[in-house]
């Protein structure tokens, strides 16, 4: 639908002493050992890059440990593509000059 920038997928892991073994990844990764979370970062998801994968290895654990997965991203478009076209002053007169910047930011997006 639109391009996503600065995508970070945070995957909870079982308590580990060392970072997981990353076998394959499209993008970058970081292990937050304090919270036992694997963060997968992808700079841009667009028409030329709509899919990616990451393969990692951890000791055996119950599958529920890996959820919920949190996803953060930004985009310069919104779902509605709403735009401000004009500003009308309340007390009359010429409309003031204005500019706008559209930015979609996730607050809480989780995969349960």
C-alpha positions as CSV (number, residue, x, y, z in Angstrom):
1,X,0.0,0.0,0.0
2,X,2.9,2.4,0.8
3,X,6.6,2.3,1.7
4,X,7.6,1.6,5.3
5,X,10.8,3.1,6.8
6,X,12.8,2.1,9.8
7,X,11.0,-1.2,10.4
8,X,11.9,-2.9,13.7
9,X,10.5,-6.3,14.5
10,X,11.0,-7.2,18.2
11,X,10.8,-10.9,19.0
12,X,10.8,-12.1,22.6
13,X,13.2,-15.0,23.3
14,X,13.7,-17.4,26.1
15,X,16.2,-16.3,28.7
16,X,19.6,-16.6,27.0
17,X,23.2,-16.2,28.2
18,X,24.4,-15.4,24.7
19,X,22.9,-13.9,21.6
20,X,21.0,-16.3,19.4
21,X,22.7,-17.8,16.4
22,X,21.6,-15.8,13.3
23,X,21.8,-18.1,10.3
24,X,20.3,-15.8,7.6
25,X,18.8,-12.3,7.7
26,X,17.6,-9.6,5.3
27,X,18.5,-6.5,7.2
28,X,20.3,-6.0,10.5
29,X,19.8,-7.5,14.0
30,X,20.5,-6.6,17.6
31,X,20.1,-8.7,20.7
32,X,18.8,-6.9,23.9
33,X,20.2,-9.3,26.5
34,X,18.6,-7.4,29.4
35,X,15.1,-8.0,28.1
36,X,15.9,-11.1,26.0
37,X,14.6,-9.6,22.8
38,X,15.9,-10.0,19.3
39,X,15.4,-6.9,17.2
40,X,15.3,-7.3,13.4
41,X,15.7,-4.0,11.5
42,X,14.9,-3.3,7.9
43,X,15.6,0.3,6.6
44,X,13.0,0.3,3.8
45,X,10.2,-2.0,2.7
46,X,8.9,-0.8,-0.7
47,X,7.8,-2.3,-4.1
48,X,11.3,-3.6,-4.9
49,X,11.6,-5.1,-1.4
50,X,8.3,-6.4,-0.2
51,X,9.5,-9.5,1.6
52,X,12.4,-10.6,3.8
53,X,13.4,-13.4,6.1
54,X,15.4,-14.1,9.2
55,X,16.5,-17.5,10.5
56,X,17.8,-17.8,14.0
57,X,18.5,-20.7,16.4
58,X,17.9,-20.7,20.2
59,X,17.7,-23.7,22.6
60,X,14.3,-25.5,22.7
61,X,11.5,-23.5,24.2
62,X,7.7,-23.4,24.3
63,X,6.4,-21.5,21.2
64,X,4.5,-19.1,23.4
65,X,7.8,-17.5,24.6
66,X,8.2,-15.9,21.1
67,X,5.0,-13.8,21.4
68,X,3.8,-11.2,21.3
69,X,6.0,-9.9,18.5
70,X,6.1,-6.1,18.3
71,X,6.5,-4.1,15.1
72,X,7.5,-0.4,14.8
73,X,7.7,1.6,11.6
74,X,7.2,5.0,10.0
75,X,5.7,6.0,6.7
76,X,5.3,9.2,4.8
77,X,1.8,8.2,3.7
78,X,-1.3,7.3,5.7
79,X,-4.1,4.8,5.1
80,X,-6.5,7.6,4.2
81,X,-4.1,9.8,2.2
82,X,-5.8,12.8,3.8
83,X,-4.3,16.2,2.8
84,X,-5.0,19.8,4.0
85,X,-5.6,21.9,0.9
86,X,-6.4,25.2,2.4
87,X,-6.6,27.2,5.7
88,X,-9.5,29.7,6.2
89,X,-8.9,32.4,8.8
90,X,-11.7,32.7,11.4
91,X,-11.6,36.5,11.1
92,X,-11.3,36.8,7.4
93,X,-8.4,38.1,5.4
94,X,-6.0,36.2,3.2
95,X,-5.3,32.6,4.0
96,X,-1.9,32.2,5.6
97,X,0.9,30.3,4.0
98,X,1.3,26.8,5.4
99,X,3.1,23.6,4.8
100,X,2.3,20.1,5.8
101,X,4.3,16.9,6.5
102,X,2.6,13.6,6.6
103,X,4.1,10.9,8.9
104,X,2.5,7.6,10.0
105,X,4.1,6.2,13.2
106,X,3.1,3.0,15.0
107,X,2.2,3.3,18.6
108,X,1.4,-0.3,19.3
109,X,1.4,-3.0,16.6
110,X,1.7,-6.6,17.8
111,X,1.5,-10.0,16.4
112,X,-0.1,-12.3,19.0
